[in-house]
Amino acid sequence: MSYLKFDKSLMINLEQSLPKEMLRTNQAGAYHCTTVVDCNTRKQHGLLVIPVPELDNKSYVLLSSLDETVIQHGAPFNLGLHRYRGGVYSPNGHKYIREFDCESVPRTTYRVGGVILTKEKIFISHENRILIRYTLVEAHSPTTLQFRPFLAFRESNALCVANDSLNRTIEPVGNGVASCLYNGFPTLYMQFSRKPEWVDEPNWYNGIEYVKDLERGVPYSEDLWVPGYFQIPIKKGESIIFSAGITEVSPRSLSKMYEKEIASRTARTSFFNCLKNAAKQFYLKDKEGDFIISGYPWGVVLARNTMMALPGLTLAIDHVKDFEDIFATIAKELTRYMTTGQPSRRIAGIDLPDIPLWGIWAIQQYAKSQGLEAARSRYTEFITSAIDYILTNGHPNLHVDENNGMVSTMGETSPVSWMNSSLNGRPVIPRSGYLVEFNALWYNALMFAIALTEDNPTLAGRREAWTETADKIKASFADMFLNDYGYLYDYVNGQYADPSVRPNMAVAIGLDYSPLDRKQRKRVLDVVTRELLTPKGLRTLSPKSYGYRPFYLGSPEEREMALHQGPARPWLIGFYADAYLRVFGMSGVSYIDRMLIGFEDEMSQGCIGSLSQLYDGNPPFQGRGAISHATNVAEVLRTLRTLKKLNV
């Protein structure tokens, strides 16, 4: 199967090609994202989108796009594509595309009369620079290329409006020019491997529309500044490399830089390799440490998403050192919060009550991958301090009940769990009291800590207290959550037990240490399979439950209401698979293997080679939200690794 290759028939059909997006990151916070026909459909799209720490932690679109024009016999053939006011597409360069291939690097092949031109894009690792290599494969007469840069210089969630305050100055640099439209922004250097001619032709291109933003009910039209164009002749068989970055580069180094970078790429020739490449794109390394971006194109560093995604994004692809480095960064911030109550400036949500529990779960996956002794020597101190912090009610919003050992939290006024949608400052789903996954994670954390420290005599007293608490939870969990219909209440708050059928119960039955016995887990699993399972993960709410809203569509308010009321989440398949295999053993391997087919199909849909944030709960299960999401890629990868180990 060729996962990421699309022919002319698809590329020239905008209804089919515009929904397909591609993403490349540099593991330092910058990214390039657009559609396979290079028509930006979101305000977050761009050729070079980078963080600007001098301004804030947000991303900024510097170079929105680069229009190429082929000139032969004085006739121009523009290869660009934009949507303008009124839904008009121009200049329709997609009609010249013959093939798009993304197995190694994004590669577009154009045919204009007797001219065959290829365009290959590559992002330089840990540097805010994109390279585009143009190769003239075939030409029967002299050929010239023109390149017209569309500049934005604005925050990725904002829009640009034509104005007179921009700096129109164009500075010549080696084989190119440099521009900085506004104070406070870095300078953009646009250079070529061969010397081009620069032609000043400054203009605002007004009324460029972003159809995805239009569909989402948010502002969708902007004006972009084009200061002029580059012009350079090219011969048959010759390659020219364009560079866009925030530092000047030696033009002579571009070819070597390109070849070095392309040699390190893993070809996307299988389901696993696609996800492996996607996984590494979430890595973020800078002077403050190692992090995970929650998703693209509008993700940030989130504590819960980091802990949940960390095992799949690292251990499942044998990047053990990356696990250790990223965990070290977040553990430092979490330890500081547990000690001083001071939230992290860089990692959002470090103060949420379940973060220590997800952290211990992540270490548990490390122990399964690298061995108990490796986890014991590296993470015992963190685990013991985290459990003691919870047991002594150190967290302001996580309380341990002395009678049943379980934890409760206040979530009526502010979201506390991963189901964190809110409107007007209030949670859409006010999950409060005893949350089912919080308590399952708490029991699992205690049992894992007991196993991890069993040979440590200095922790005997603590281990005794942990065992006593775990025994209380095991004795009380089923009585509190398991109902007569065979599934688990989502949360219990005082006398109220929420009857909504939600996937949080899948976490409770999928953990290594579950407070339920095998028979009870099977009953819960049957309900999850019957009411929540889709080809794209587990629904966030059963169609039989009140308030089911399967489609993530409409205004921002409507989408926020639907976020956790029916759409499916791929990451939940990890816990579902774990639960299924624990209930059915090896006989369940082939079933889980078949369940992954739905995700394999997504490799050529949406953000090609990755998984969207969520999918509609009803057919055809359309991808929505962020186009590439860390926890989804992570948990499908972790499931693939689990199956691989069982099939050995």
Protein Blocks (a to p, Z undefined) as FASTA:
>chain_A
ZZbbccfklmmmmklmmmpccdddehnopacdddfkopafbfkbcfbdcddfklmmcdcd
fblbacddddeehiacdfbdcddehhiacehlmmmpgbdcfklbccddddehjaccdddd
dddehiacdddddddfbccbdcddddddddfkpafkbccdddfkbcfbdcddehiadddf
bghiacdddddfbdcdddddddddehiacfklmmnopafbdcdddfbdcdddddehiacd
ddddfbdcdfklmmmmmmmmmmmpccdfbfklmmmmmmmmmpccdfkbccddfbdckbcc
dfklmmmmmmmmmmmnopaklmmmmmmmmmmmmmmmmmnopacfklghklpmklmmmmmm
mmmmmmmmnojklmmmmmmmmmmmmmmmmmnomafkbccdfklopacddfklbcfbfblc
ceehiafblcehjdfklmmmmmmmmmmmmmmmmmmmklmmmmmmmmmmmmmmmmmmmmmm
mcfkopacfbdehjbccfbdcfklmmmmmpmbdcbdfklmmmmmmmmmmmmgcfkbccfb
dfkbghiafbagdjfklmmmmmmnopacfklmmmmmmmmmmmnmmmlmmmmmmmmmmmmm
mmmgcjehiacfbdcfbdehiaehjfbdfklmmmmmmmmmmmmmmmZZ
